[in-house]
Amino acid sequence: MLISDELLRLVSKDIRMRKTVKTHKTMQVRAAVLSHYEEVARKLGVNPVQLLNKVGLTRRMLSVPTQLIPTHSAVALLELTAQASECDTVGLMMAEARVLSDFGPISLLLMQQPNVRSALNTIAQYRHVLNEALAMYIENAGKLTLIREEIVIDHPSGIAQSTDMATGVLTLIFRAILGSHWRPQSAHFTHTESQNTQIHKRIFKCPVHFNSDFNGLICLTTDMDQVNTQADAAMASYAQSFLDAIPKTGQSSIELDVRRAVYLLLPMGRANVSQVASGMGMNVRFLQRRLDESGVSFSNILNDVRCELAQRYIANTTYSLGRVAELLGYSNLSSFTRWFTSQFQCAPSQMRH
């Protein structure tokens, strides 16, 4: 059972009306994120122009890869396409159609990194030329490394297709460096199981877990640090100089950086100010001062992210309410219910119904 669009609109409006601090401006992403959209849409038998118009986009916008478009429009387009085509693997089809050069100039720098770990760190460093909405967290666990991904948007809408696409693209990056034979140990998605998992098997070539606690991949730690035999330090330096000359026209800010961190750390039970500050390479006092200068507080960002994730988790009826509470950082259901009721004026069970 999914939350109706009308209810989501009412809830979203209520949250915005009650916020005491103005949040960041509408997030934007480069049109390159929708590379190959038209061919995928036509393959599915839907009219791409009509769907683009519904989310305020045009073919002309997509024809310029560097064109900035609203992130929520790109996310909504994939969800609409999935609905119109009755195909819930649109995101993976988009990922499968992509090649590394679709990333633009950063593709050259990625290919020259000494290993995959450096390549993923490069993506984080140059997020402004890729996708500001993408949050990534790398967690080493002995022989295995867990790579979490989240799509951070400022509208509480469906993100399953965007998440699938991001995870598929992550696999593409690994294979571009390690070879087409590479495969992760497992792929994970927080959404319910797709109707047809053939494309999952084709792309990931590993066990795929749905209704998981995170979105992303688990791979061997040795894969992260395996030497890239194609790397050229001189070419990497040239590519980096070129990228550094590109203006940062995205919506990057200390608030957005903290939001990305909270999105990733909250389901892990680590979304406190000290953990976020440490992950961003600064101390707590400096982070709080930066947030004060931006007119926001850590507690407000944390609460906003909880509200947004609560709507996603409640929509997935395979999650028990106890599990939802745990994913949002509450040790017991009663505390979560009190917080939820104060935010949405109804109990979690009522919203789910």
C-alpha positions in Angstrom: 0.0 0.0 0.0 1.5 3.4 -1.0 0.8 6.8 0.4 -1.5 8.7 -2.0 0.0 11.7 -3.9 -2.6 13.9 -2.4 -1.7 12.9 1.2 2.0 13.4 0.4 1.2 16.9 -0.9 -0.7 17.8 2.2 2.0 16.4 4.5 4.8 18.2 2.5 2.8 21.5 2.7 2.3 21.0 6.4 6.0 20.4 7.0 7.0 23.5 5.0 4.5 25.7 6.9 5.8 24.6 10.3 9.5 24.9 9.6 11.0 27.8 11.6 14.2 27.8 9.5 14.1 28.3 5.7 15.8 25.3 4.0 18.1 25.4 1.0 17.0 26.5 -2.4 15.6 24.0 -4.9 18.3 21.5 -5.7 19.5 21.2 -9.2 21.3 18.6 -11.2 22.9 18.6 -14.6 20.8 17.2 -17.5 23.5 14.6 -18.1 21.9 12.6 -15.3 19.1 11.8 -17.8 21.4 10.6 -20.6 19.6 8.1 -22.9 16.2 8.9 -21.4 14.4 9.2 -24.7 15.7 5.9 -26.1 14.7 4.1 -22.9 11.3 5.7 -22.8 10.6 4.8 -26.4 11.8 1.2 -25.8 9.2 1.0 -23.1 6.5 2.3 -25.5 5.8 5.6 -23.8 6.0 9.2 -25.2 9.1 10.8 -23.7 8.0 14.4 -24.7 4.7 14.1 -22.9 6.3 12.9 -19.7 9.0 15.5 -19.9 6.4 18.2 -20.1 4.6 16.9 -17.1 7.7 17.5 -14.9 8.5 20.9 -16.5 11.4 19.6 -18.7 11.9 19.7 -22.5 14.0 17.7 -25.1 16.0 20.9 -25.6 17.1 20.9 -21.9 18.2 17.3 -22.1 20.2 18.0 -25.3 22.7 20.1 -23.3 24.3 17.8 -20.7 25.6 20.7 -18.6 22.1 22.3 -18.4 21.0 22.6 -14.8 17.5 21.2 -14.1 15.5 20.7 -10.8 16.6 17.5 -9.1 13.0 16.7 -8.1 12.0 17.0 -11.8 14.5 14.4 -12.8 13.5 12.1 -10.0 9.8 12.5 -10.8 10.4 11.9 -14.5 11.8 8.4 -13.8 8.9 7.6 -11.4 6.3 8.8 -13.9 8.0 6.7 -16.7 7.8 3.6 -14.5 4.1 4.2 -13.9 3.2 5.0 -17.5 5.1 1.9 -18.8 4.1 -0.3 -15.9 7.8 -1.2 -15.7 9.5 -0.8 -12.3 13.1 -1.2 -13.6 13.3 2.1 -15.5 16.2 3.2 -13.3 18.3 0.1 -14.1 17.5 0.4 -17.8 18.9 4.0 -17.6 22.0 2.8 -15.9 22.5 -0.1 -18.3 22.3 2.3 -21.3 25.1 4.6 -19.9 28.7 4.6 -20.6 31.4 6.3 -18.6 31.8 9.1 -21.1 28.2 10.2 -20.3 29.7 11.7 -17.1 31.4 14.3 -19.1 35.0 15.6 -18.4 35.2 13.9 -15.0 35.1 10.5 -16.8 38.8 11.1 -17.8 39.8 11.8 -14.2 38.0 8.8 -12.9 39.7 6.4 -15.3 43.1 7.8 -14.2 42.6 7.1 -10.5 45.0 4.5 -8.9 42.0 2.5 -7.6 38.3 2.4 -7.1 38.4 3.9 -3.7 40.2 7.0 -5.1 37.6 7.2 -7.9 34.7 7.2 -5.5 36.4 9.9 -3.4 36.9 11.9 -6.6 33.1 11.6 -7.3 32.5 13.1 -3.8 35.0 15.9 -4.4 33.6 16.9 -7.8 29.9 16.2 -7.0 29.1 19.6 -8.4 29.8 18.4 -12.0 27.8 15.2 -11.5 24.9 15.1 -9.1 24.6 17.2 -6.0 21.7 15.0 -4.8 23.9 11.9 -4.5 25.1 11.0 -1.1 27.7 8.2 -0.6 29.2 6.6 2.4 32.0 4.0 2.4 32.2 1.7 5.4 35.0 -0.9 5.7 34.1 -4.1 7.6 37.2 -6.3 7.4 37.3 -8.2 4.2 34.1 -6.5 3.0 33.3 -2.9 2.2 29.8 -1.5 2.2 29.0 1.4 -0.1 25.7 3.2 0.9 24.0 5.6 -1.5 21.1 7.9 -1.0 19.2 10.4 -3.2 18.8 13.6 -1.2 15.9 15.6 -2.5 13.8 18.5 -1.1 10.4 16.9 -2.1 9.0 13.8 -0.3 8.4 11.8 -3.5 9.3 8.3 -4.7 13.0 7.7 -5.4 13.1 4.0 -6.2 14.0 4.5 -9.9 16.7 7.1 -9.1 18.2 4.9 -6.4 18.3 1.9 -8.8 20.0 4.1 -11.4 22.6 5.3 -9.0 23.4 1.8 -7.8 23.7 0.6 -11.4 26.0 3.5 -12.3 28.1 2.6 -9.3 28.6 -0.8 -10.7 29.5 0.8 -14.1 32.3 2.7 -12.4 33.8 -0.4 -10.8 33.8 -2.2 -14.1 35.3 0.7 -16.0 38.3 0.4 -13.7 38.5 -3.3 -12.8 37.1 -4.8 -16.0 33.7 -6.1 -17.2 34.1 -9.3 -15.3 33.8 -7.6 -11.9 30.8 -8.2 -9.7 29.9 -7.1 -6.2 29.2 -9.5 -3.4 25.6 -8.3 -3.1 23.4 -5.4 -4.2 20.9 -3.9 -1.7 17.7 -1.8 -2.1 15.3 -0.5 0.5 12.3 -0.8 -1.8 10.2 -3.8 -2.4 11.2 -6.5 -4.9 10.8 -5.6 -8.5 8.3 -7.5 -10.7 11.0 -8.7 -13.0 14.5 -9.2 -11.6 16.2 -10.3 -14.8 17.8 -6.9 -15.4 19.1 -7.0 -11.8 20.8 -10.4 -12.5 22.2 -9.1 -15.8 23.7 -5.9 -14.3 24.9 -7.0 -10.9 25.6 -10.7 -11.4 25.3 -11.3 -7.7 22.7 -11.9 -5.0 20.2 -8.9 -4.8 18.4 -8.0 -1.6 15.2 -6.0 -1.5 13.6 -4.4 1.7 17.2 -4.0 2.9 18.3 -1.4 5.5 20.3 0.5 2.8 20.7 1.2 -0.9 24.1 0.3 -2.4 26.7 -2.5 -2.8 28.8 -4.8 -0.7 32.1 -5.7 -2.3 35.5 -7.1 -1.4 37.8 -4.6 0.3 40.6 -5.8 -2.0 38.5 -4.7 -5.0 38.4 -1.1 -3.6 42.2 -1.0 -3.4 43.1 -3.1 -6.5 45.7 -1.2 -8.6 44.2 0.4 -11.7 46.7 -0.6 -14.4 45.3 2.1 -16.8 46.0 5.0 -14.4 48.3 7.8 -15.6 49.3 10.3 -13.0 50.1 13.0 -15.6 46.8 12.6 -17.3 45.0 12.7 -14.0 46.7 16.0 -13.1 45.7 17.4 -16.5 42.0 16.3 -16.0 41.9 17.6 -12.5 43.2 21.1 -13.6 40.4 21.1 -16.2 37.7 20.2 -13.7 39.0 22.8 -11.2 38.4 25.5 -13.7 34.7 24.6 -14.0 32.5 27.0 -11.9 30.6 25.5 -9.0 27.2 26.5 -10.1 25.3 23.8 -8.1 23.6 24.2 -4.7 26.5 22.9 -2.6 26.4 24.4 0.9 27.2 23.4 4.5 23.5 22.7 5.0 23.3 20.3 2.0 26.6 18.6 3.0 25.1 17.9 6.5 21.8 16.8 5.0 23.6 14.2 2.9 25.5 13.0 5.9 22.4 12.6 8.0 20.5 10.8 5.2 23.3 8.2 5.3 24.0 8.0 9.0 20.5 8.1 10.4 19.5 4.5 9.5 22.9 3.4 10.9 22.1 5.0 14.3 25.0 7.4 13.9 23.3 10.7 13.0 24.7 12.8 15.8 26.6 16.0 15.4 29.9 14.5 16.5 29.7 11.7 13.9 28.6 14.1 11.1 31.4 16.6 12.0 34.0 13.8 12.0 32.8 12.4 8.7 33.1 15.9 7.2 36.7 16.3 8.6 35.9 19.1 11.1 35.3 19.4 14.8 31.8 19.9 16.3 32.4 23.5 17.3 33.5 24.5 13.8 30.5 22.7 12.2 28.0 24.4 14.5 29.6 27.7 13.7 29.3 27.1 10.0 25.6 26.1 10.4 24.9 29.2 12.5 26.4 31.4 9.8 24.0 29.7 7.3 21.0 30.3 9.6 20.3 26.6 10.2 20.8 24.3 13.1 21.8 20.6 13.2 18.7 19.7 15.1 16.5 21.2 12.5 18.3 19.4 9.7 18.1 16.1 11.6 14.3 16.6 12.1 13.7 17.5 8.5 15.5 14.5 7.3 13.6 12.3 9.7 10.3 13.7 8.3 11.4 12.9 4.8 12.7 9.4 5.5 9.6 8.7 7.7 7.4 9.1 4.6 9.5 6.8 2.5 9.7 4.1 5.2 6.0 4.3 6.0 5.2 3.8 2.3 7.0 0.5 2.3 4.5 -1.8 4.1 7.1 -4.6 4.4 8.8 -2.5 7.1 7.2 -3.0 10.5 6.6 0.2 12.4 9.2 -1.0 14.9 11.7 -1.3 12.1 10.8 2.2 10.8 11.3 3.5 14.4 14.7 1.9 14.5 15.8 3.2 11.1 14.8 6.7 12.2 17.0 6.5 15.3 14.4 5.6 18.0 15.0 2.8 20.4 11.4 2.1 21.1 8.1 2.4 19.2 6.4 4.7 21.7 9.0 7.4 21.4 8.8 7.2 17.7 5.0 7.4 17.7 5.1 10.5 19.9 7.5 12.2 17.6 5.7 11.2 14.5 2.3 12.4 15.8 3.8 15.8 16.7 5.1 16.1 13.2 2.2 14.8 11.1 -0.8 15.1 13.5 -1.6 11.4 13.1 -0.1 8.2 14.3 2.2 6.2 12.0 -0.4 3.4 11.7 -3.0 6.0 10.6 -0.8 7.4 7.9 0.1 3.9 6.6 -3.6 3.0 6.5 
